[in-house]
Amino acid sequence: MTTPNEQNTKIIMKPRKPRKSRWIKIVLGVLAFMLILVGAGFGYEWYASKKAEADYPPPGKLVDVGGFRLHILKKGTGSPTILLEAASGETSQSWRKIPDEIAKFATVVSYDRGGFGWSDKAVTARTGPNIAQEFHTALKREGIQGPYIIVGHSLGGMYARLFAQEYQQEMAGLVLVDAKPVGDDLKTAPILEQEHFQKPTPSSGISKLLKQSGAMRLFKDILLEGLVRKEDRDVFVNVIAQPKYFDAVDEEAKNIPITEERLKNQHLGKLPVRVITRGQIPPEVKQMGLSPDAGRKIEEIWQAGQRDLLKISEDSKMIVAKNSGHYIIHDEPGVVVDVIGQLVKELSQKPLSTSSTAHR
């Protein structure tokens, strides 16, 4: 039996907050934290990049070639002048100590193509003809005269061949260091397709995001493993890995057919050509996850292409770097320096006017 007081007493209960609203707050909190973290990463990278501009100044000169500047690094004295054309995705830094060794007996010039290293973003399409013309313009504006011996590694070998073809009257020789042969991609494509191979290199968009967010700098030893050698990673992160670089690498790759078309049926007359080829299957090929048979076929195609390079001149020789993979310039730099030095010696023993005469 209830009393009057009990009947008039009302029990007031606070309504429970819906559990759903609590989870929404948690999710929003996590998102806010992630946004702060991402923002901090972008801010960190911006600051670090600005600092890198002061810590890593260009070792050479910036030369205007018509709307943008190329970074040119000249060392040594004497004639002929040795020109170095780097591989795909590589810069003047990829030659390491080779320019210093060459400078002991000749003038040597390394440089960064448009968009690479310390050079500006190019305002022209990244085709072989444009690249060769821009390099030639930079040399002339700096008063670096021929006769030239141009040395090209990998894709740089195609650009070197095109340079030698376009400026034949100024050439004394051509050295190809495991140079990319014309048609190599077309010949290997069916094998890679059969193996269901997908190139592990991230797209330019992803690479830009990793760099601009600071992730590439913070986790360079993880993200750049198999892509950039450990000793080169600091320079890569601080100097090379910029949006202009990733765009240039992509554009050069897309425009390889234009360069190949200009090199079809190339013949350089009696211009001395030295072909340095690898003696080992590169680690990159072994790490592609291909079957042994596919790896062997790809290497056979590459070596056949190297032998074909001997046909572009009446004065050609092949040198095998027995202990090297594709990066002969790192595995056996002495072989590269010796071949260049021997060629310079041969040229000194005969009139340059004879050695530099070439025709298609």
C-alpha positions in Angstrom: 0.0 0.0 0.0 1.5 3.4 -1.1 1.4 6.6 0.9 0.2 9.9 -0.6 3.8 11.1 -0.6 4.9 8.0 -2.5 2.1 8.5 -5.0 3.2 12.1 -5.7 6.8 11.2 -6.0 8.0 11.0 -9.6 11.1 9.2 -10.6 13.0 11.2 -13.1 15.5 9.3 -15.3 18.0 10.9 -17.7 17.6 9.6 -21.2 20.5 7.5 -22.4 22.6 8.9 -25.1 22.3 6.8 -28.2 25.4 4.5 -28.6 25.5 5.5 -32.3 26.4 9.1 -31.4 29.3 7.9 -29.3 30.8 6.0 -32.2 30.4 9.0 -34.5 32.5 11.1 -32.0 35.2 8.4 -31.9 35.3 8.1 -35.7 35.4 11.9 -36.1 38.2 12.1 -33.5 40.3 9.5 -35.3 39.7 11.3 -38.6 40.7 14.6 -37.0 43.9 13.0 -35.6 44.7 11.5 -39.0 44.2 14.9 -40.7 46.5 16.5 -38.2 49.1 13.8 -38.8 48.9 14.1 -42.6 49.1 17.9 -42.3 52.1 17.6 -40.1 53.7 15.3 -42.7 53.1 17.8 -45.5 54.4 20.6 -43.3 57.5 18.6 -42.4 58.3 17.8 -46.0 57.8 21.4 -47.0 60.3 22.5 -44.4 62.8 19.7 -45.1 62.6 20.5 -48.8 63.4 24.1 -48.3 66.3 23.2 -46.0 67.6 20.8 -48.7 67.8 23.6 -51.2 70.5 25.2 -49.0 72.1 22.0 -48.0 72.4 20.6 -51.5 73.3 23.4 -53.9 73.9 22.6 -57.6 77.6 21.6 -58.0 77.6 23.0 -61.6 76.0 25.9 -63.5 72.4 26.5 -64.6 72.3 27.3 -68.3 69.3 28.7 -70.1 68.4 26.7 -73.1 65.2 28.5 -74.1 62.6 28.9 -71.4 64.2 26.7 -68.8 67.7 25.9 -67.4 69.8 22.8 -67.6 72.3 21.9 -64.9 75.8 21.5 -66.5 78.8 20.3 -64.6 82.2 20.7 -66.3 85.5 19.3 -65.1 89.0 18.9 -66.5 90.7 20.4 -69.5 91.8 19.3 -73.0 90.3 17.9 -76.1 88.2 16.0 -77.0 85.4 16.8 -74.6 83.6 13.8 -73.0 79.9 14.2 -72.6 77.9 11.9 -70.2 74.3 11.0 -70.8 72.6 9.3 -67.9 70.1 6.4 -67.8 66.3 6.6 -67.4 65.5 8.2 -64.1 69.2 9.0 -63.4 71.0 12.3 -63.1 74.5 13.7 -63.2 75.1 12.2 -59.8 74.7 8.6 -61.1 78.2 8.8 -62.6 79.8 9.1 -59.1 83.6 9.3 -59.4 83.8 8.6 -63.1 83.9 12.3 -64.1 86.8 12.9 -61.7 88.8 10.1 -63.2 88.1 11.3 -66.8 89.0 14.9 -65.8 92.6 13.6 -65.3 93.1 13.3 -69.0 90.2 15.3 -70.7 87.4 17.7 -70.3 84.3 16.0 -69.1 80.7 17.3 -68.9 77.8 15.7 -67.0 74.4 17.2 -66.8 70.7 16.8 -65.7 68.1 16.5 -68.4 65.0 18.8 -68.2 63.1 17.9 -65.0 65.9 15.9 -63.5 68.2 16.8 -60.6 69.0 20.5 -60.4 67.6 21.3 -63.9 64.3 23.1 -64.3 61.1 21.5 -65.5 61.3 21.4 -69.3 58.9 23.4 -71.3 59.3 21.1 -74.3 58.1 17.5 -74.8 60.6 14.9 -73.4 61.5 13.4 -76.8 65.0 12.3 -77.9 65.3 15.0 -80.5 64.4 17.8 -78.0 66.8 16.3 -75.4 69.7 16.1 -77.8 69.1 19.7 -79.1 68.8 21.1 -75.6 72.1 19.5 -74.4 73.8 20.9 -77.6 72.4 24.3 -76.9 73.7 24.3 -73.3 77.2 23.3 -74.5 77.3 26.1 -77.1 76.1 28.7 -74.7 78.7 27.7 -72.2 81.4 27.7 -74.9 82.1 24.0 -74.5 83.3 23.1 -77.9 83.9 19.8 -79.7 85.1 17.5 -80.9 82.9 15.4 -78.6 82.9 11.8 -77.4 79.5 11.2 -76.0 78.9 8.4 -73.5 75.4 7.1 -72.9 74.2 4.6 -70.3 71.0 2.5 -70.9 68.2 4.9 -72.2 70.9 7.6 -72.3 72.6 5.5 -74.9 69.7 6.2 -77.3 70.0 9.9 -76.6 73.8 9.7 -77.1 73.3 8.0 -80.5 70.8 10.6 -81.5 73.2 13.4 -80.4 76.0 11.8 -82.5 73.7 11.5 -85.5 72.4 15.1 -85.3 75.8 16.7 -84.7 78.1 14.3 -86.7 80.6 17.0 -87.8 81.4 17.8 -84.1 81.8 14.2 -83.0 85.0 12.2 -82.3 83.4 9.1 -80.8 80.5 7.3 -79.2 80.6 5.0 -76.1 77.5 3.0 -75.3 77.3 1.6 -71.8 74.8 -1.3 -71.7 72.7 0.9 -73.9 69.1 0.2 -74.6 68.7 -1.3 -78.1 66.0 -0.1 -80.5 62.9 -2.4 -80.3 63.9 -4.1 -77.0 60.5 -3.3 -75.3 58.6 -4.7 -78.3 60.6 -7.9 -78.3 60.4 -8.6 -74.6 56.7 -7.6 -74.2 55.3 -11.0 -75.2 57.5 -12.8 -72.7 56.5 -10.4 -69.9 52.8 -10.8 -70.8 53.1 -14.5 -70.7 54.6 -14.3 -67.3 51.8 -11.9 -66.1 54.5 -9.5 -65.1 53.6 -6.1 -63.7 56.3 -3.5 -63.2 56.6 -2.8 -59.4 57.5 0.8 -59.8 54.8 3.1 -58.4 53.0 5.5 -60.6 54.1 9.1 -60.8 51.0 10.2 -58.9 51.6 7.9 -56.0 55.3 8.8 -56.0 54.5 12.5 -55.7 52.1 11.8 -52.9 54.6 9.8 -51.0 57.2 12.6 -51.4 55.0 15.5 -50.6 53.4 13.8 -47.6 56.9 13.2 -46.0 56.5 9.4 -46.2 59.3 9.0 -48.7 61.7 10.9 -46.5 60.7 9.2 -43.2 60.6 5.7 -44.7 63.1 5.9 -47.5 64.9 2.7 -46.7 61.6 0.8 -47.0 59.9 2.6 -49.9 63.1 3.0 -52.0 64.4 -0.6 -51.5 65.1 -2.1 -54.9 64.5 1.2 -56.6 67.3 3.4 -55.4 70.7 2.2 -54.1 71.2 2.9 -50.4 74.1 5.2 -50.9 72.1 7.4 -53.3 68.9 7.7 -51.2 69.7 11.0 -49.4 70.4 12.8 -52.7 67.4 11.2 -54.2 65.0 12.4 -51.5 66.6 15.8 -51.0 67.3 16.8 -54.7 65.9 14.4 -57.2 62.4 13.3 -56.0 60.4 16.3 -57.0 57.1 16.4 -59.0 59.0 17.6 -62.1 61.2 14.5 -61.9 58.4 12.0 -61.8 56.6 13.7 -64.7 59.9 13.7 -66.7 60.5 10.0 -66.1 57.0 9.1 -67.2 57.1 11.4 -70.3 60.5 10.1 -71.4 59.3 6.5 -71.2 56.2 7.3 -73.3 58.3 9.0 -76.0 60.8 6.2 -76.5 59.1 5.2 -79.8 59.8 8.7 -81.2 63.5 8.3 -80.4 63.6 4.8 -81.8 62.0 5.9 -85.1 64.8 8.5 -85.5 67.5 5.8 -84.9 66.2 3.1 -87.3 68.8 2.1 -89.9 71.3 4.4 -88.2 74.8 4.4 -89.6 77.5 6.7 -88.4 80.1 6.0 -91.0 83.6 5.6 -89.6 82.8 7.3 -86.3 84.5 5.2 -83.5 81.9 3.4 -81.5 82.6 1.4 -78.4 79.9 -0.9 -77.0 80.4 -1.8 -73.3 78.0 -4.6 -72.4 77.3 -6.4 -69.1 78.6 -9.8 -68.3 76.1 -10.8 -65.7 72.3 -11.0 -65.5 71.4 -7.9 -63.5 69.9 -8.3 -60.0 66.9 -6.3 -61.3 66.0 -9.0 -63.8 66.5 -11.8 -61.2 64.2 -9.9 -58.8 61.4 -9.6 -61.3 59.9 -12.9 -60.3 60.2 -14.4 -63.8 60.7 -18.0 -64.5 64.3 -19.0 -65.3 63.4 -19.6 -68.9 61.8 -16.2 -69.3 64.8 -14.5 -67.6 67.1 -16.3 -70.0 65.1 -15.3 -73.1 65.0 -11.6 -72.0 68.8 -11.6 -71.5 69.4 -13.2 -74.9 67.3 -10.5 -76.5 69.3 -7.8 -74.7 72.6 -9.3 -75.7 71.5 -9.7 -79.3 70.6 -6.0 -79.2 74.1 -5.2 -77.9 75.6 -7.0 -80.8 73.4 -5.1 -83.2 74.8 -1.8 -81.9 78.1 -2.8 -83.6 76.5 -2.4 -87.0 76.0 1.4 -86.6 79.6 2.1 -87.4 82.5 0.8 -89.6 84.8 1.3 -86.5 83.0 -0.5 -83.7 84.2 -2.7 -80.9 82.6 -4.6 -78.0 83.9 -4.7 -74.5 82.3 -7.1 -72.0 82.3 -5.9 -68.3 82.5 -9.5 -67.0 81.6 -8.7 -63.4 78.8 -6.2 -64.0 75.0 -6.2 -64.3 73.2 -3.3 -66.0 74.9 -0.6 -63.8 78.4 -1.1 -65.2 79.1 2.5 -64.1 78.7 1.4 -60.5 79.9 -2.2 -60.7 83.0 -1.6 -62.7 83.5 2.1 -63.3 87.1 1.5 -64.1 86.1 -0.4 -67.2 84.2 2.7 -68.5 87.0 5.0 -67.7 89.6 2.7 -69.4 87.5 2.4 -72.6 87.1 6.2 -72.8 90.8 6.7 -72.0 91.8 4.2 -74.7 89.6 5.9 -77.3 91.1 9.3 -76.4 94.5 7.8 -76.9 93.6 6.3 -80.3 92.2 9.6 -81.5 95.3 11.4 -80.4 97.3 9.2 -82.8 95.4 10.2 -85.9 94.1 13.5 -87.3 90.8 14.5 -85.6 89.4 15.6 -88.9 89.5 12.0 -90.0 88.2 10.4 -86.8 85.3 12.9 -86.6 84.1 12.3 -90.2 80.8 10.5 -90.2 77.8 10.1 -92.4 74.5 8.4 -92.3 
